[in-house]
Amino acid sequence: MYKELKIPGRTLYISFNLRVILQFTKEYGGSEGSANIDIQDVISKCGLEGQMKLFWMALKEGHRKAKKDFDMEFDPDFFDFIDDNPDVIEEIAKSFTESMPQVNGEQKKRQRAVKKI
C-alpha cells in the first residue's frame, strides 16, 4: 500500500511498509532479526540524517509500489527537494504516524515524537 502526496507540479508516492522499516532498522542499529524492534527508539537515536533517510526510503518504496520512476538520490537530490518544498516534511511525518498501528492509544505518543523533527 502507498499514499499519494500531491504538491504543486508533482505527485509523490510514499510507503512506510515493513520493507522500509526493516531496511531502516538494519542500517541504523536495530537488532536484525529481532521481533521486538522499537522503531521510535531507533529513530530517536539515529539523528536528523537518519530521520531524513527514513523519509527518503519511504518515498523510494512508494514509487516502487506505484510502479513510478524515482530518480531522487538521497544526497543531494532529496535535500535539495526538501529545501525547495519544506512543507513536505510535515506531510511525510504525518504519513509515517498514520502508518503506525494504534495499540492502546500509543499512536498519540508517536505523533508527538514524529513532529519534533
Helices and strands as residue ranges (DSSP letters): E 3-7, E 10-14, H 18-27, H 39-65, I 74-78, H 79-84, H 87-99, H 106-115
